[in-house]
Amino acid sequence: MRWLMTLGERTRPDVPTFAECPGPMNARAVALVDDFGQLFPILREWRRSLGSELTAYAGQVEADDIENLPPAVIEDWGPDQLRLDTMPGGYVKVSDYRDDQALTALPSGAHMLMRS
């Protein structure tokens, strides 16, 4: 299993925390890494080049090559993943939505802050 991360799209200026979860084939940026911790340096680079307030979605997938993702990975990709939001001070807020929890609800114990 590896970790796939796609850059979210903040398309609603009236709701600054809203971010769409584009599929791997439609996202502006995509990363595939072996370990979850490897996502943070990539997110930091995306932040430097694309803007300070970013949202990304990450999930575990069975894939060997980012250019040849299995159809199931592409079809099943959605916002029911881990959500990573960059925050002031170099922090990243990680929210876990993998248990079919509504995106509007705050899952208990599922948030953490990590400094990238």
MDTraj code that builds the backbone (N, CA, C; nanometers):
import mdtraj as md
import numpy as np

residues = "MET ARG TRP LEU MET THR LEU GLY GLU ARG THR ARG PRO ASP VAL PRO THR PHE ALA GLU CYS PRO GLY PRO MET ASN ALA ARG ALA VAL ALA LEU VAL ASP ASP PHE GLY GLN LEU PHE PRO ILE LEU ARG GLU TRP ARG ARG SER LEU GLY SER GLU LEU THR ALA TYR ALA GLY GLN VAL GLU ALA ASP ASP ILE GLU ASN LEU PRO PRO ALA VAL ILE GLU ASP TRP GLY PRO ASP GLN LEU ARG LEU ASP THR MET PRO GLY GLY TYR VAL LYS VAL SER ASP TYR ARG ASP ASP GLN ALA LEU THR ALA LEU PRO SER GLY ALA HIS MET LEU MET ARG SER".split()
xyz = np.array([
    [0.0846, -0.1187, 0.0000],
    [0.0000, 0.0000, 0.0000],
    [0.0887, 0.1245, 0.0000],
    [0.0438, 0.2225, -0.0739],
    [0.1132, 0.3497, -0.0813],
    [0.0128, 0.4604, -0.0518],
    [0.0606, 0.5836, -0.0450],
    [-0.0245, 0.6991, -0.0189],
    [-0.0330, 0.7856, -0.1436],
    [-0.1549, 0.8169, -0.1844],
    [-0.1812, 0.9050, -0.2965],
    [-0.2400, 1.0340, -0.2418],
    [-0.1904, 1.1473, -0.2902],
    [-0.2406, 1.2776, -0.2456],
    [-0.2728, 1.3619, -0.3683],
    [-0.3909, 1.4256, -0.3650],
    [-0.4293, 1.5183, -0.4712],
    [-0.4516, 1.6567, -0.4103],
    [-0.4217, 1.7582, -0.4868],
    [-0.4432, 1.8961, -0.4429],
    [-0.5900, 1.9301, -0.4591],
    [-0.6520, 1.9764, -0.3511],
    [-0.7917, 2.0184, -0.3557],
    [-0.8051, 2.1535, -0.4234],
    [-0.9274, 2.1843, -0.4631],
    [-0.9551, 2.3122, -0.5288],
    [-1.0507, 2.3934, -0.4418],
    [-1.0050, 2.5089, -0.3979],
    [-1.0895, 2.5990, -0.3190],
    [-1.1641, 2.6898, -0.4154],
    [-1.2837, 2.6483, -0.4525],
    [-1.3600, 2.7149, -0.5576],
    [-1.4697, 2.8071, -0.5050],
    [-1.4828, 2.8177, -0.3737],
    [-1.5894, 2.9010, -0.3184],
    [-1.5306, 3.0079, -0.2280],
    [-1.5043, 3.1271, -0.2813],
    [-1.4474, 3.2340, -0.1994],
    [-1.5383, 3.2741, -0.0833],
    [-1.6684, 3.2484, -0.0952],
    [-1.7616, 3.2819, 0.0125],
    [-1.7516, 3.1817, 0.1288],
    [-1.6906, 3.0666, 0.1051],
    [-1.6697, 2.9648, 0.2086],
    [-1.5223, 2.9261, 0.2024],
    [-1.4350, 2.9991, 0.2723],
    [-1.2907, 2.9818, 0.2557],
    [-1.2367, 2.8439, 0.2908],
    [-1.3085, 2.7666, 0.3717],
    [-1.2563, 2.6341, 0.4064],
    [-1.3087, 2.5249, 0.3139],
    [-1.3992, 2.5576, 0.2215],
    [-1.4515, 2.4591, 0.1283],
    [-1.3450, 2.4244, 0.0254],
    [-1.3300, 2.2964, -0.0033],
    [-1.2357, 2.2538, -0.1071],
    [-1.2898, 2.1291, -0.1752],
    [-1.2980, 2.1361, -0.3062],
    [-1.3385, 2.0188, -0.3839],
    [-1.2253, 1.9171, -0.3832],
    [-1.2610, 1.7929, -0.4027],
    [-1.1638, 1.6836, -0.4040],
    [-1.1550, 1.6272, -0.5460],
    [-1.0698, 1.6837, -0.6303],
    [-1.0610, 1.6332, -0.7671],
    [-0.9949, 1.4955, -0.7711],
    [-1.0336, 1.4178, -0.8687],
    [-0.9725, 1.2868, -0.8866],
    [-0.8280, 1.3004, -0.9320],
    [-0.7522, 1.1939, -0.9211],
    [-0.6103, 1.1986, -0.9574],
    [-0.5849, 1.2417, -1.1018],
    [-0.6777, 1.2152, -1.1908],
    [-0.6571, 1.2512, -1.3309],
    [-0.6941, 1.3967, -1.3588],
    [-0.7657, 1.4617, -1.2648],
    [-0.8114, 1.5990, -1.2855],
    [-0.7445, 1.7014, -1.1937],
    [-0.6682, 1.6563, -1.0975],
    [-0.6069, 1.7473, -0.9996],
    [-0.4894, 1.8237, -1.0608],
    [-0.4672, 1.9459, -1.0129],
    [-0.3515, 2.0251, -1.0581],
    [-0.2209, 1.9643, -1.0131],
    [-0.2236, 1.8919, -0.9009],
    [-0.1022, 1.8293, -0.8484],
    [-0.1399, 1.6961, -0.7830],
    [-0.0532, 1.5963, -0.8036],
    [-0.0754, 1.4614, -0.7502],
    [0.0592, 1.4070, -0.7044],
    [0.0575, 1.3324, -0.5949],
    [0.1800, 1.2694, -0.5446],
    [0.1488, 1.1267, -0.5024],
    [0.2441, 1.0373, -0.5220],
    [0.2340, 0.8986, -0.4778],
    [0.3623, 0.8664, -0.4027],
    [0.3473, 0.8284, -0.2749],
    [0.4644, 0.8039, -0.1900],
    [0.4460, 0.6731, -0.1127],
    [0.5559, 0.6260, -0.0552],
    [0.5520, 0.5009, 0.0202],
    [0.5020, 0.5179, 0.1631],
    [0.5297, 0.6324, 0.2247],
    [0.5008, 0.6526, 0.3658],
    [0.4233, 0.7830, 0.3845],
    [0.3286, 0.7840, 0.4770],
    [0.2466, 0.9020, 0.5020],
    [0.3303, 1.0260, 0.5301],
    [0.4376, 1.0113, 0.6065],
    [0.5237, 1.1243, 0.6411],
    [0.5876, 1.1908, 0.5207],
    [0.5992, 1.1200, 0.4103],
    [0.6576, 1.1776, 0.2891],
    [0.5642, 1.2767, 0.2213],
    [0.4374, 1.2801, 0.2617],
    [0.3432, 1.3747, 0.2032],
    [0.3702, 1.5183, 0.2471],
    [0.4241, 1.5365, 0.3683],
    [0.4415, 1.6710, 0.4228],
    [0.5437, 1.7552, 0.3463],
    [0.6608, 1.7019, 0.3093],
    [0.7515, 1.7835, 0.2271],
    [0.6909, 1.8195, 0.0912],
    [0.6109, 1.7300, 0.0358],
    [0.5460, 1.7591, -0.0929],
    [0.4434, 1.8701, -0.0736],
    [0.3649, 1.8599, 0.0324],
    [0.2663, 1.9641, 0.0609],
    [0.3344, 2.0991, 0.0836],
    [0.4499, 2.0967, 0.1499],
    [0.5258, 2.2206, 0.1722],
    [0.5703, 2.2814, 0.0382],
    [0.6149, 2.1986, -0.0542],
    [0.6560, 2.2492, -0.1861],
    [0.5367, 2.3030, -0.2635],
    [0.4228, 2.2348, -0.2569],
    [0.3019, 2.2847, -0.3219],
    [0.2641, 2.4205, -0.2633],
    [0.2800, 2.4335, -0.1320],
    [0.2466, 2.5597, -0.0656],
    [0.3375, 2.6720, -0.1146],
    [0.4652, 2.6431, -0.1304],
    [0.5603, 2.7451, -0.1789],
    [0.5279, 2.7901, -0.3207],
    [0.4900, 2.6960, -0.4050],
    [0.4702, 2.7313, -0.5453],
    [0.3264, 2.7688, -0.5809],
    [0.2272, 2.7251, -0.5030],
    [0.0876, 2.7462, -0.5414],
    [0.0090, 2.8369, -0.4483],
    [0.0613, 2.8677, -0.3325],
    [-0.0105, 2.9552, -0.2395],
    [-0.0073, 2.9009, -0.0990],
    [-0.0295, 2.9899, -0.0027],
    [-0.0103, 2.9520, 0.1376],
    [-0.1263, 2.8727, 0.1961],
    [-0.2465, 2.8887, 0.1444],
    [-0.3609, 2.8169, 0.1991],
    [-0.4043, 2.7093, 0.1006],
    [-0.3667, 2.5859, 0.1319],
    [-0.3977, 2.4738, 0.0443],
    [-0.4741, 2.3662, 0.1186],
    [-0.5486, 2.2890, 0.0435],
    [-0.6120, 2.1685, 0.0940],
    [-0.5721, 2.0554, 0.0021],
    [-0.5386, 1.9423, 0.0608],
    [-0.5070, 1.8225, -0.0164],
    [-0.5836, 1.7058, 0.0436],
    [-0.6049, 1.6042, -0.0367],
    [-0.6702, 1.4822, 0.0095],
    [-0.5745, 1.3667, -0.0135],
    [-0.5641, 1.2782, 0.0858],
    [-0.4713, 1.1657, 0.0764],
    [-0.5400, 1.0374, 0.1213],
    [-0.5023, 0.9285, 0.0590],
    [-0.5560, 0.7989, 0.0962],
    [-0.4599, 0.6887, 0.0572],
    [-0.4744, 0.5747, 0.1221],
    [-0.3912, 0.4603, 0.0888],
    [-0.4473, 0.3911, -0.0336],
    [-0.3585, 0.3569, -0.1247],
    [-0.3977, 0.2924, -0.2494],
    [-0.2986, 0.1811, -0.2821],
    [-0.3441, 0.0907, -0.3656],
    [-0.2537, -0.0097, -0.4202],
    [-0.2183, 0.0354, -0.5612],
    [-0.1016, 0.0945, -0.5736],
    [-0.0558, 0.1477, -0.7021],
    [0.0957, 0.1520, -0.7023],
    [0.1544, 0.1297, -0.8185],
    [0.2993, 0.1322, -0.8329],
    [0.3501, 0.2523, -0.9109],
    [0.2612, 0.3141, -0.9891],
    [0.3043, 0.4200, -1.0789],
    [0.1956, 0.5260, -1.0863],
    [0.2315, 0.6488, -1.0652],
    [0.1335, 0.7577, -1.0665],
    [0.0734, 0.7791, -1.2058],
    [0.1462, 0.7422, -1.3086],
    [0.0969, 0.7608, -1.4449],
    [0.0083, 0.6463, -1.4915],
    [0.0079, 0.5362, -1.4178],
    [-0.0744, 0.4204, -1.4544],
    [-0.1520, 0.3720, -1.3329],
    [-0.2338, 0.4611, -1.2764],
    [-0.3129, 0.4243, -1.1600],
    [-0.4204, 0.3240, -1.1997],
    [-0.4460, 0.2254, -1.1152],
    [-0.5522, 0.1289, -1.1444],
    [-0.6878, 0.1990, -1.1560],
    [-0.7748, 0.1512, -1.2427],
    [-0.9074, 0.2136, -1.2588],
    [-0.9844, 0.2250, -1.1277],
    [-0.9732, 0.1273, -1.0397],
    [-1.0453, 0.1321, -0.9120],
    [-1.0005, 0.2505, -0.8267],
    [-0.8729, 0.2836, -0.8314],
    [-0.8218, 0.3979, -0.7543],
    [-0.8827, 0.5269, -0.8080],
    [-0.8869, 0.5392, -0.9379],
    [-0.9407, 0.6601, -1.0010],
    [-1.0905, 0.6726, -0.9748],
    [-1.1640, 0.5634, -0.9901],
    [-1.3096, 0.5657, -0.9745],
    [-1.3534, 0.5845, -0.8305],
    [-1.2791, 0.5304, -0.7350],
    [-1.3188, 0.5357, -0.5949],
    [-1.2673, 0.6584, -0.5213],
    [-1.1905, 0.7448, -0.5879],
    [-1.1318, 0.8596, -0.5215],
    [-1.2403, 0.9612, -0.4877],
    [-1.2375, 1.0128, -0.3663],
    [-1.3354, 1.1131, -0.3263],
    [-1.2961, 1.1775, -0.1956],
    [-1.3829, 1.2630, -0.1420],
    [-1.3496, 1.3368, -0.0201],
    [-1.3508, 1.2524, 0.1065],
    [-1.3821, 1.1238, 0.0964],
    [-1.3794, 1.0373, 0.2146],
    [-1.2385, 0.9820, 0.2353],
    [-1.1447, 1.0715, 0.2436],
    [-1.0026, 1.0420, 0.2613],
    [-0.9523, 1.1202, 0.3809],
    [-0.8223, 1.1279, 0.3952],
    [-0.7630, 1.2211, 0.4908],
    [-0.7568, 1.3572, 0.4224],
    [-0.7946, 1.4600, 0.4947],
    [-0.7879, 1.5958, 0.4408],
    [-0.6745, 1.6675, 0.5123],
    [-0.5874, 1.7315, 0.4358],
    [-0.4740, 1.8045, 0.4903],
    [-0.4894, 1.9512, 0.4525],
    [-0.5010, 2.0380, 0.5525],
    [-0.5144, 2.1821, 0.5302],
    [-0.3924, 2.2522, 0.5858],
    [-0.3280, 2.3340, 0.5023],
    [-0.2155, 2.4121, 0.5516],
    [-0.2696, 2.5273, 0.6347],
    [-0.1932, 2.5627, 0.7376],
    [-0.2349, 2.6677, 0.8304],
    [-0.1179, 2.7617, 0.8563],
    [-0.1460, 2.8822, 0.9079],
    [-0.0374, 2.9757, 0.9398],
    [0.0625, 2.9126, 1.0368],
    [0.1862, 2.9522, 1.0230],
    [0.2913, 2.9021, 1.1110],
    [0.3534, 2.7720, 1.0634],
    [0.3169, 2.7271, 0.9437],
    [0.3744, 2.6046, 0.8905],
    [0.3057, 2.4778, 0.9377],
    [0.1887, 2.4906, 1.0009],
    [0.1167, 2.3739, 1.0502],
    [0.0281, 2.3146, 0.9417],
    [-0.0015, 2.1865, 0.9572],
    [-0.0944, 2.1167, 0.8697],
    [-0.1990, 2.0506, 0.9582],
    [-0.3246, 2.0802, 0.9322],
    [-0.4349, 2.0175, 1.0046],
    [-0.4762, 1.8937, 0.9252],
    [-0.4751, 1.7784, 0.9918],
    [-0.5122, 1.6526, 0.9279],
    [-0.6465, 1.6096, 0.9843],
    [-0.7445, 1.5906, 0.8962],
    [-0.8782, 1.5470, 0.9359],
    [-0.9078, 1.4146, 0.8669],
    [-0.9595, 1.3202, 0.9425],
    [-0.9843, 1.1854, 0.8918],
    [-1.1326, 1.1675, 0.8607],
    [-1.1641, 1.1506, 0.7331],
    [-1.3019, 1.1306, 0.6886],
    [-1.3225, 0.9917, 0.6287],
    [-1.2355, 0.8983, 0.6602],
    [-1.2425, 0.7657, 0.5984],
    [-1.3568, 0.6787, 0.6474],
    [-1.4215, 0.7125, 0.7567],
    [-1.5275, 0.6284, 0.8104],
    [-1.6662, 0.6741, 0.7692],
    [-1.6801, 0.7258, 0.6472],
    [-1.8097, 0.7710, 0.5959],
    [-1.8744, 0.8757, 0.6849],
    [-1.7960, 0.9612, 0.7461],
    [-1.8493, 1.0682, 0.8286],
    [-1.8819, 1.1864, 0.7390],
    [-1.9887, 1.2566, 0.7711],
    [-2.0274, 1.3733, 0.6923],
    [-1.9188, 1.4790, 0.7013],
    [-1.8906, 1.5444, 0.5892],
    [-1.7856, 1.6459, 0.5870],
    [-1.8208, 1.7665, 0.6733],
    [-1.9481, 1.7867, 0.7021],
    [-1.9861, 1.9020, 0.7835],
    [-1.9726, 1.8720, 0.9316],
    [-1.9638, 1.7451, 0.9683],
    [-1.9505, 1.7086, 1.1095],
    [-1.8047, 1.7102, 1.1510],
    [-1.7803, 1.7395, 1.2751],
    [-1.6448, 1.7341, 1.3288],
    [-1.6256, 1.5979, 1.3936],
    [-1.5517, 1.5085, 1.3317],
    [-1.5319, 1.3768, 1.3916],
    [-1.4516, 1.3873, 1.5204],
    [-1.4961, 1.3174, 1.6222],
    [-1.4275, 1.3247, 1.7504],
    [-1.2930, 1.2549, 1.7432],
    [-1.1909, 1.3243, 1.7870],
    [-1.0563, 1.2664, 1.7924],
    [-0.9911, 1.2435, 1.6576],
    [-1.0471, 1.2959, 1.5507],
    [-0.9939, 1.2684, 1.4189],
    [-0.9099, 1.3828, 1.3626],
    [-0.8874, 1.4851, 1.4403],
    [-0.8087, 1.5998, 1.3917],
    [-0.6745, 1.6026, 1.4639],
    [-0.5718, 1.6427, 1.3915],
    [-0.4432, 1.6644, 1.4556],
    [-0.3709, 1.7732, 1.3797],
    [-0.2808, 1.8395, 1.4457],
    [-0.1975, 1.9417, 1.3827],
    [-0.0551, 1.8916, 1.3778],
    [0.0085, 1.9105, 1.2652],
    [0.1479, 1.8716, 1.2501],
    [0.2206, 1.9883, 1.1854],
    [0.3394, 2.0129, 1.2287],
    [0.4198, 2.1189, 1.1669],
    [0.4946, 2.0577, 1.0513],
    [0.4784, 2.1174, 0.9339],
    [0.5449, 2.0639, 0.8137],
    [0.6831, 2.1227, 0.7964],
])
top = md.Topology()
chain = top.add_chain()
for i, resn in enumerate(residues, 1):
    res = top.add_residue(resn, chain, resSeq=i)
    for name in ("N", "CA", "C"):
        top.add_atom(name, md.element.get_by_symbol(name[0]), res)
traj = md.Trajectory(xyz[None], top)
